[in-house]
């Protein structure tokens, strides 16, 4: 898990990570919204996050976010990132963003 450098968080428990990913925690602070970046379908990182954190299939994940947004339970859905490079660029550019990346592909800060 990687967050934007300006995000005021240094440690999250698995329970806290689930809340962020499920859209239950929508703000890091009163002025900084959570921006969830997740790889597009078929990416290995997405499969791991869906299985381990969400404990959902791809279809359940999509249905969950549609219901969450239409019920007013979340202001935004997770942002799909087709390419790993796109995910890194958005993570760097968007304060409050959080993403899951393969540790083998981590770039030095």
N, CA, C and O of each residue as an XYZ file, in Angstrom:
436
protein
N       0.847     -1.159      0.000
C       0.000      0.000      0.000
C       0.900      1.230      0.000
O       1.877      1.307      0.745
N       0.550      2.184     -0.846
C       1.323      3.412     -0.978
C       0.335      4.573     -0.965
O      -0.742      4.496     -1.556
N       0.722      5.656     -0.280
C      -0.111      6.859     -0.274
C       0.695      8.033     -0.816
O       1.926      8.018     -0.805
N      -0.011      9.035     -1.284
C       0.617     10.266     -1.734
C       1.427     10.845     -0.584
O       1.022     10.738      0.573
N       2.562     11.454     -0.889
C       3.468     11.984      0.139
C       2.809     13.008      1.057
O       3.233     13.166      2.202
N       1.786     13.705      0.580
C       1.109     14.719      1.388
C      -0.063     14.172      2.199
O      -0.781     14.943      2.836
N      -0.264     12.875      2.186
C      -1.354     12.257      2.929
C      -0.920     12.054      4.379
O       0.109     11.428      4.635
N      -1.700     12.581      5.333
C      -1.300     12.513      6.742
C      -1.592     11.159      7.395
O      -2.392     11.065      8.325
N      -0.931     10.118      6.894
C      -1.088      8.793      7.477
C       0.245      8.058      7.351
O       0.912      8.133      6.319
N       0.620      7.354      8.401
C       1.874      6.600      8.356
C       1.662      5.111      8.584
O       2.519      4.301      8.231
N       0.531      4.745      9.169
C       0.299      3.344      9.487
C      -1.203      3.091      9.514
O      -1.956      3.852     10.122
N      -1.635      2.022      8.857
C      -3.040      1.640      8.860
C      -3.152      0.162      9.177
O      -2.394     -0.651      8.647
N      -4.090     -0.187     10.035
C      -4.360     -1.596     10.299
C      -5.157     -2.161      9.127
O      -5.669     -1.403      8.304
N      -5.265     -3.481      9.045
C      -6.045     -4.102      7.987
C      -7.496     -3.637      8.072
O      -8.136     -3.419      7.043
N      -8.010     -3.486      9.264
C      -9.380     -2.994      9.457
C      -9.541     -1.583      8.894
O     -10.539     -1.288      8.236
N      -8.563     -0.711      9.150
C      -8.614      0.657      8.627
C      -8.490      0.668      7.109
O      -9.158      1.455      6.440
N      -7.650     -0.191      6.565
C      -7.496     -0.294      5.120
C      -8.819     -0.711      4.490
O      -9.227     -0.148      3.475
N      -9.488     -1.688      5.083
C     -10.803     -2.123      4.570
C     -11.795     -0.965      4.571
O     -12.552     -0.805      3.614
N     -11.805     -0.154      5.633
C     -12.725      0.989      5.698
C     -12.447      1.989      4.578
O     -13.373      2.519      3.965
N     -11.178      2.240      4.321
C     -10.813      3.150      3.236
C     -11.262      2.567      1.900
O     -11.879      3.262      1.094
N     -10.955      1.301      1.667
C     -11.262      0.677      0.390
C     -12.755      0.471      0.162
O     -13.215      0.430     -0.979
N     -13.503      0.341      1.242
C     -14.950      0.171      1.113
C     -15.684      1.509      1.052
O     -16.910      1.545      0.953
N     -14.938      2.596      1.111
C     -15.561      3.908      1.043
C     -16.210      4.331      2.344
O     -16.958      5.308      2.373
N     -15.935      3.610      3.423
C     -16.488      3.957      4.730
C     -15.709      5.107      5.362
O     -16.267      5.899      6.122
N     -14.448      5.195      5.053
C     -13.628      6.344      5.460
C     -13.337      7.126      4.190
O     -12.585      6.666      3.330
N     -13.928      8.303      4.072
C     -13.824      9.074      2.845
C     -12.869     10.262      2.950
O     -12.580     10.915      1.948
N     -12.381     10.544      4.153
C     -11.477     11.682      4.352
C     -10.323     11.278      5.264
O     -10.514     10.570      6.253
N      -9.113     11.743      4.910
C      -7.947     11.563      5.778
C      -7.995     12.600      6.892
O      -7.651     12.312      8.039
N      -8.418     13.791      6.549
C      -8.607     14.881      7.511
C      -9.822     15.660      7.012
O     -10.390     15.324      5.972
N     -10.214     16.679      7.734
C     -11.429     17.406      7.366
C     -11.360     18.028      5.972
O     -12.397     18.269      5.354
N     -10.174     18.284      5.480
C     -10.036     18.940      4.176
C      -9.430     18.054      3.091
O      -9.335     18.478      1.939
N      -9.023     16.843      3.431
C      -8.325     15.998      2.460
C      -9.091     14.691      2.214
O      -9.063     13.780      3.041
N      -9.780     14.612      1.055
C     -10.524     13.392      0.753
C      -9.604     12.237      0.364
O      -8.503     12.445     -0.147
N     -10.069     11.036      0.611
C      -9.390      9.830      0.156
C      -9.637      9.693     -1.345
O     -10.773      9.816     -1.804
N      -8.582      9.442     -2.100
C      -8.693      9.174     -3.537
C      -8.149      7.762     -3.743
O      -6.941      7.532     -3.685
N      -9.049      6.836     -3.980
C      -8.674      5.437     -4.114
C      -8.325      5.107     -5.554
O      -9.149      5.249     -6.457
N      -7.093      4.664     -5.755
C      -6.607      4.255     -7.075
C      -6.430      2.740     -7.063
O      -5.743      2.196     -6.199
N      -7.041      2.078     -8.008
C      -6.926      0.624     -8.071
C      -6.687      0.219     -9.516
O      -7.264      0.797    -10.437
N      -5.843     -0.768     -9.706
C      -5.542     -1.222    -11.063
C      -6.808     -1.738    -11.731
O      -7.741     -2.187    -11.065
N      -6.825     -1.667    -13.039
C      -7.974     -2.102    -13.836
C      -8.120     -3.623    -13.774
O      -7.184     -4.329    -13.399
N      -9.308     -4.123    -14.146
C      -9.516     -5.578    -14.148
C      -8.414     -6.306    -14.916
O      -7.880     -5.799    -15.902
N      -8.098     -7.481    -14.448
C      -7.074     -8.380    -14.992
C      -5.674     -8.081    -14.473
O      -4.761     -8.871    -14.715
N      -5.469     -6.965    -13.765
C      -4.162     -6.697    -13.165
C      -4.013     -7.558    -11.911
O      -4.960     -7.712    -11.139
N      -2.838     -8.105    -11.719
C      -2.575     -8.974    -10.569
C      -2.864     -8.262     -9.249
O      -3.452     -8.853     -8.344
N      -2.453     -6.989     -9.133
C      -2.667     -6.245     -7.895
C      -4.161     -6.128     -7.568
O      -4.562     -6.223     -6.408
N      -4.964     -5.924     -8.592
C      -6.408     -5.816     -8.376
C      -6.967     -7.142     -7.873
O      -7.772     -7.168     -6.941
N      -6.541     -8.236     -8.489
C      -7.009     -9.552     -8.062
C      -6.694     -9.797     -6.588
O      -7.530    -10.318     -5.850
N      -5.496     -9.425     -6.166
C      -5.092     -9.615     -4.763
C      -5.948     -8.756     -3.843
O      -6.430     -9.236     -2.818
N      -6.141     -7.487     -4.201
C      -6.943     -6.580     -3.366
C      -8.386     -7.064     -3.281
O      -8.976     -7.049     -2.201
N      -8.960     -7.491     -4.396
C     -10.342     -7.984     -4.368
C     -10.468     -9.223     -3.498
O     -11.427     -9.358     -2.737
N      -9.509    -10.123     -3.605
C      -9.573    -11.379     -2.856
C      -9.289    -11.180     -1.372
O     -10.029    -11.685     -0.528
N      -8.224    -10.449     -1.046
C      -7.776    -10.340      0.342
C      -8.505     -9.244      1.121
O      -8.963     -9.482      2.239
N      -8.612     -8.070      0.553
C      -9.186     -6.937      1.279
C     -10.703     -6.878      1.121
O     -11.436     -6.870      2.110
N     -11.165     -6.836     -0.114
C     -12.603     -6.731     -0.350
C     -13.335     -8.038     -0.098
O     -14.495     -8.034      0.313
N     -12.664     -9.150     -0.342
C     -13.272    -10.473     -0.264
C     -14.497    -10.538     -1.170
O     -15.569    -10.999     -0.779
N     -14.292    -10.049     -2.415
C     -15.352    -10.002     -3.417
C     -14.809    -10.456     -4.762
O     -13.604    -10.441     -5.017
N     -15.748    -10.860     -5.614
C     -15.409    -11.122     -7.018
C     -15.426     -9.786     -7.755
O     -15.842     -8.770     -7.199
N     -14.979     -9.793     -8.994
C     -15.014     -8.572     -9.810
C     -16.445     -8.061     -9.949
O     -16.690     -6.861     -9.822
N     -17.385     -8.961    -10.210
C     -18.790     -8.559    -10.373
C     -19.343     -7.972     -9.073
O     -20.053     -6.966     -9.099
N     -19.025     -8.589     -7.949
C     -19.488     -8.074     -6.653
C     -18.894     -6.698     -6.365
O     -19.573     -5.818     -5.836
N     -17.616     -6.521     -6.719
C     -16.939     -5.245     -6.526
C     -17.637     -4.143     -7.302
O     -17.912     -3.078     -6.750
N     -17.926     -4.379     -8.566
C     -18.600     -3.374     -9.395
C     -19.989     -3.065     -8.848
O     -20.382     -1.902     -8.760
N     -20.718     -4.092     -8.487
C     -22.066     -3.905     -7.942
C     -22.008     -3.132     -6.622
O     -22.860     -2.281     -6.365
N     -21.023     -3.420     -5.799
C     -20.866     -2.739     -4.512
C     -20.728     -1.230     -4.720
O     -21.410     -0.445     -4.062
N     -19.835     -0.822     -5.645
C     -19.595      0.609     -5.854
C     -20.781      1.309     -6.500
O     -21.055      2.467     -6.185
N     -21.484      0.633     -7.393
C     -22.685      1.236     -7.982
C     -23.708      1.506     -6.876
O     -24.273      2.598     -6.798
N     -23.940      0.512     -6.030
C     -24.901      0.673     -4.933
C     -24.441      1.740     -3.946
O     -25.255      2.526     -3.461
N     -23.163      1.774     -3.647
C     -22.613      2.740     -2.683
C     -22.817      4.176     -3.171
O     -23.202      5.051     -2.395
N     -22.562      4.409     -4.433
C     -22.701      5.760     -4.987
C     -24.167      6.164     -5.094
O     -24.529      7.278     -4.713
N     -25.013      5.275     -5.607
C     -26.420      5.621     -5.783
C     -27.157      5.793     -4.459
O     -28.157      6.508     -4.398
N     -26.677      5.152     -3.410
C     -27.318      5.304     -2.099
C     -26.816      6.550     -1.368
O     -27.333      6.907     -0.310
N     -25.806      7.207     -1.940
C     -25.235      8.382     -1.292
C     -24.209      8.026     -0.230
O     -23.783      8.891      0.535
N     -23.809      6.763     -0.175
C     -22.852      6.321      0.819
C     -21.412      6.650      0.486
O     -20.520      6.462      1.313
N     -21.181      7.141     -0.722
C     -19.833      7.526     -1.129
C     -19.945      8.592     -2.209
O     -20.879      8.596     -3.010
N     -18.970      9.493     -2.210
C     -18.990     10.562     -3.212
C     -18.348     10.111     -4.509
O     -18.704     10.623     -5.570
N     -17.407      9.163     -4.463
C     -16.697      8.687     -5.651
C     -16.424      7.197     -5.545
O     -16.308      6.646     -4.450
N     -16.324      6.563     -6.690
C     -15.895      5.171     -6.745
C     -14.377      5.125     -6.832
O     -13.720      6.143     -7.049
N     -13.842      3.943     -6.661
C     -12.407      3.752     -6.866
C     -12.073      4.091     -8.313
O     -12.841      3.774     -9.222
N     -10.935      4.731     -8.526
C     -10.492      5.120     -9.858
C      -9.650      4.001    -10.462
O      -8.599      3.646     -9.929
N     -10.124      3.445    -11.589
C      -9.376      2.384    -12.258
C      -8.160      2.957    -12.976
O      -8.252      3.970    -13.669
N      -7.036      2.303    -12.801
C      -5.799      2.686    -13.479
C      -5.403      1.532    -14.388
O      -5.028      0.459    -13.915
N      -5.486      1.755    -15.671
C      -5.202      0.705    -16.634
C      -3.739      0.294    -16.572
O      -3.417     -0.894    -16.561
N      -2.861      1.281    -16.532
C      -1.433      0.997    -16.550
C      -0.795      1.334    -15.213
O      -1.216      2.262    -14.524
N       0.221      0.570    -14.861
C       0.954      0.821    -13.619
C       1.523      2.238    -13.605
O       1.483      2.917    -12.578
N       2.042      2.675    -14.726
C       2.620      4.022    -14.803
C       1.560      5.090    -14.518
O       1.834      6.082    -13.843
N       0.358      4.879    -15.033
C      -0.752      5.798    -14.777
C      -1.046      5.872    -13.280
O      -1.285      6.950    -12.736
N      -1.027      4.731    -12.632
C      -1.278      4.679    -11.195
C      -0.214      5.481    -10.438
O      -0.547      6.249     -9.535
N       1.039      5.311    -10.793
C       2.121      6.059    -10.134
C       1.981      7.566    -10.373
O       2.179      8.363     -9.456
N       1.643      7.947    -11.591
C       1.504      9.371    -11.903
C       0.352      9.995    -11.123
O       0.490     11.094    -10.585
N      -0.774      9.305    -11.059
C      -1.909      9.823    -10.289
C      -1.597      9.856     -8.794
O      -1.967     10.803     -8.099
N      -0.925      8.835     -8.310
C      -0.552      8.784     -6.905
C       0.338      9.965     -6.531
O       0.188     10.542     -5.454
N       1.241     10.317     -7.395
C       2.137     11.442     -7.164
C       1.403     12.778     -7.260
O       1.706     13.713     -6.519
N       0.448     12.863     -8.163
C      -0.226     14.140     -8.452
C      -1.415     14.442     -7.547
O      -1.745     15.611     -7.349
N      -2.060     13.430     -6.997
C      -3.309     13.643     -6.268
C      -3.129     13.519     -4.757
O      -2.961     12.413     -4.244
N      -3.162     14.643     -4.042
C      -3.099     14.566     -2.574
C      -4.236     13.701     -2.046
O      -5.364     13.777     -2.532
N      -3.934     12.891     -1.061
C      -4.946     12.021     -0.468
C      -5.103     10.690     -1.163
O      -5.911      9.864     -0.738
N      -4.342     10.459     -2.237
C      -4.504      9.215     -2.979
C      -3.815      8.048     -2.275
O      -2.825      8.213     -1.562
N      -4.377      6.869     -2.502
C      -3.859      5.625     -1.950
C      -3.968      4.562     -3.037
O      -4.948      4.522     -3.780
N      -2.956      3.702     -3.126
C      -2.942      2.652     -4.147
C      -2.220      1.425     -3.610
O      -1.433      1.511     -2.668
N      -2.499      0.297     -4.219
C      -1.785     -0.934     -3.929
C      -0.904     -1.250     -5.110
O      -1.360     -1.275     -6.253
N       0.356     -1.490     -4.830
C       1.311     -1.796     -5.894
C       2.085     -3.051     -5.526
O       2.248     -3.384     -4.352
N       2.550     -3.729     -6.547
C       3.387     -4.905     -6.353
C       4.723     -4.430     -5.795
O       5.359     -3.569     -6.404
N       5.163     -4.946     -4.682
C       6.396     -4.494     -4.046
C       7.614     -4.673     -4.951
O       8.613     -3.971     -4.790
N       7.540     -5.593     -5.887
C       8.652     -5.798     -6.826
C       8.778     -4.630     -7.799
O       9.815     -4.458     -8.440
N       7.720     -3.830     -7.906
C       7.711     -2.729     -8.859
C       7.825     -1.362     -8.168
O       7.638     -0.327     -8.808
N       8.128     -1.357     -6.882
C       8.229     -0.091     -6.146
C       9.393      0.728     -6.667
O      10.482      0.214     -6.922
N       9.135      2.002     -6.816
C      10.172      2.937     -7.242
C      10.766      3.602     -6.009
O      10.077      3.804     -5.008
N      12.020      3.934     -6.086
C      12.663      4.630     -4.982
C      12.086      6.042     -4.908
O      11.871      6.685     -5.936
N      11.840      6.517     -3.702
C      11.254      7.848     -3.527
C      12.312      8.916     -3.673
O      12.009     10.104     -3.559
